[in-house]
Amino acid sequence: MSGLIGVGDLAPDFELPDQHETPVRLSRLLAAGPVVLFFYPLAMSRGCTAESCHFRDLAAEFEATGATRVGISRDSVARQSQFDAEHDLGYRLLSDADGAVASEYGAQRNLPGLPPRRSTFVIGSDQRVRGVIRSELRMEAHADEALRLLAADGGPGPA
């Protein structure tokens, strides 16, 4: 496992399939502006649904900052697709089936087979990490803090 990724670090580039089986590369997303990459343990669990729906509900605020929201877990493409369909999330959900990307970001737990830690990375278009949010229990903190960081980084942010 790589060390924890922190503020100022270069975010590891990767390519993973989204819920529609479309390959998504981080560096391509960053060409359009900042990315808020959030790792969650398990699609359709209570906590992950609350967190993911909060990211959905703040769509206008994220759009105002120019940031792209991306959720990522070890769930299969089919499960990600079901999660999106059931909750009309409106953003990409990536399948990191083997946990390799979570490991690169320091979000993977130490025991094999366990889901990633709930972690959010605000990544600038220069591929540098602007902020990291780590909280297993405060589901809304991830989107709220990401918006605060984006606003502090020069975007209009929430009103």
C-alpha positions as CSV (number, residue, x, y, z in Angstrom):
1,M,0.0,0.0,0.0
2,S,1.2,3.5,-0.8
3,G,1.4,6.1,1.9
4,L,-1.4,8.5,2.6
5,I,-1.9,11.1,-0.1
6,G,-1.9,14.6,1.4
7,V,-2.4,18.2,0.5
8,G,0.0,19.3,-2.1
9,D,0.7,15.7,-3.4
10,L,0.3,14.8,-7.0
11,A,-2.9,12.7,-7.2
12,P,-2.2,9.3,-8.8
13,D,-3.7,9.0,-12.3
14,F,-5.9,6.0,-13.0
15,E,-8.5,4.6,-15.3
16,L,-11.5,2.6,-14.1
17,P,-14.9,1.7,-15.5
18,D,-17.9,3.7,-14.5
19,Q,-21.5,2.4,-13.9
20,H,-22.0,2.4,-17.7
21,E,-18.8,0.4,-18.3
22,T,-17.2,3.5,-19.8
23,P,-13.5,3.8,-19.0
24,V,-12.8,7.0,-17.0
25,R,-9.3,8.5,-16.6
26,L,-8.7,11.0,-13.8
27,S,-6.3,13.1,-16.0
28,R,-9.0,13.5,-18.6
29,L,-11.6,14.7,-16.0
30,L,-9.1,17.2,-14.6
31,A,-8.7,18.8,-18.1
32,A,-12.2,20.2,-17.5
33,G,-11.5,21.5,-13.9
34,P,-11.2,20.2,-10.4
35,V,-12.3,16.7,-9.3
36,V,-13.9,15.7,-6.0
37,L,-13.0,12.0,-5.7
38,F,-14.8,10.3,-2.9
39,F,-14.2,6.7,-1.8
40,Y,-17.1,5.0,-0.1
41,P,-17.2,1.5,1.5
42,L,-20.3,-0.1,0.0
43,A,-22.9,1.0,-2.5
44,M,-26.5,0.9,-1.2
45,S,-25.5,0.7,2.5
46,R,-27.2,3.2,4.7
47,G,-24.2,5.5,5.3
48,C,-22.9,5.4,1.7
49,T,-26.4,6.1,0.4
50,A,-26.7,9.2,2.7
51,E,-23.2,10.4,1.6
52,S,-23.8,9.8,-2.1
53,C,-27.3,11.4,-2.0
54,H,-25.8,14.5,-0.3
55,F,-23.3,14.8,-3.1
56,R,-26.2,14.5,-5.5
57,D,-28.3,17.1,-3.7
58,L,-25.4,19.6,-3.9
59,A,-25.1,19.3,-7.7
60,A,-25.7,23.0,-8.4
61,E,-23.2,24.0,-5.8
62,F,-20.5,21.7,-7.3
63,E,-21.4,22.9,-10.8
64,A,-20.9,26.5,-9.7
65,T,-17.3,25.6,-8.7
66,G,-16.6,23.9,-12.0
67,A,-15.8,20.6,-10.1
68,T,-16.7,17.1,-11.2
69,R,-17.9,14.7,-8.5
70,V,-16.8,11.1,-8.8
71,G,-17.6,8.3,-6.4
72,I,-15.5,5.2,-6.2
73,S,-15.8,1.9,-4.3
74,R,-14.9,-1.8,-4.8
75,D,-18.5,-2.5,-5.9
76,S,-18.9,-4.1,-9.4
77,V,-20.0,-2.1,-12.4
78,A,-23.4,-3.7,-12.2
79,R,-23.9,-2.8,-8.5
80,Q,-22.7,0.8,-9.2
81,S,-25.3,1.0,-12.0
82,Q,-28.0,-0.3,-9.7
83,F,-27.0,2.3,-7.0
84,D,-27.1,5.1,-9.5
85,A,-30.5,4.0,-10.9
86,E,-32.1,3.6,-7.5
87,H,-30.9,7.0,-6.3
88,D,-30.6,9.0,-9.5
89,L,-27.2,10.2,-8.4
90,G,-26.2,12.0,-11.7
91,Y,-22.4,11.6,-11.5
92,R,-19.9,8.9,-12.2
93,L,-19.5,5.9,-9.9
94,L,-16.3,4.0,-10.6
95,S,-15.6,0.3,-9.9
96,D,-12.3,-0.2,-8.2
97,A,-12.9,-4.0,-7.9
98,D,-9.5,-5.0,-6.7
99,G,-8.9,-1.9,-4.5
100,A,-5.8,-0.9,-6.4
101,V,-6.8,2.8,-6.7
102,A,-7.9,3.0,-3.1
103,S,-4.5,1.6,-2.1
104,E,-2.7,4.2,-4.2
105,Y,-4.7,6.9,-2.4
106,G,-4.2,5.4,1.1
107,A,-7.9,4.8,1.4
108,Q,-7.7,1.0,1.4
109,R,-7.9,-0.7,4.8
110,N,-5.0,-2.9,5.8
111,L,-6.8,-6.2,5.8
112,P,-7.4,-7.8,2.3
113,G,-10.9,-7.8,1.0
114,L,-12.2,-5.1,3.3
115,P,-13.9,-2.0,1.6
116,P,-12.0,1.3,1.4
117,R,-12.1,3.9,4.2
118,R,-14.6,6.8,3.6
119,S,-12.2,9.4,2.2
120,T,-12.6,12.4,-0.1
121,F,-9.9,14.1,-2.2
122,V,-10.3,17.5,-3.7
123,I,-8.0,17.6,-6.7
124,G,-7.1,20.7,-8.6
125,S,-6.9,20.8,-12.4
126,D,-3.1,20.7,-12.0
127,Q,-3.5,17.2,-10.5
128,R,-2.4,18.4,-7.0
129,V,-4.5,17.5,-4.0
130,R,-6.1,20.6,-2.5
131,G,-7.7,18.9,0.4
132,V,-8.5,15.5,2.1
133,I,-11.6,14.7,4.1
134,R,-11.5,11.6,6.2
135,S,-14.6,10.7,8.4
136,E,-16.2,7.4,8.7
137,L,-19.3,8.7,10.5
138,R,-20.1,12.2,9.3
139,M,-21.6,11.4,6.0
140,E,-22.5,15.0,5.0
141,A,-19.0,16.4,6.0
142,H,-17.4,15.0,2.8
143,A,-19.5,17.1,0.3
144,D,-19.8,20.1,2.6
145,E,-16.0,20.3,3.3
146,A,-15.2,19.7,-0.4
147,L,-17.3,22.7,-1.3
148,R,-15.6,24.8,1.4
149,L,-12.2,23.8,0.0
150,L,-13.2,24.5,-3.6
151,A,-14.5,28.0,-2.5
152,A,-11.3,28.7,-0.6
153,D,-9.3,27.6,-3.7
154,G,-10.9,30.5,-5.8
155,G,-14.2,29.0,-7.0
156,P,-17.4,30.8,-6.1
157,G,-18.4,28.0,-3.7
158,P,-21.7,27.8,-1.8
159,A,-23.7,31.0,-1.0
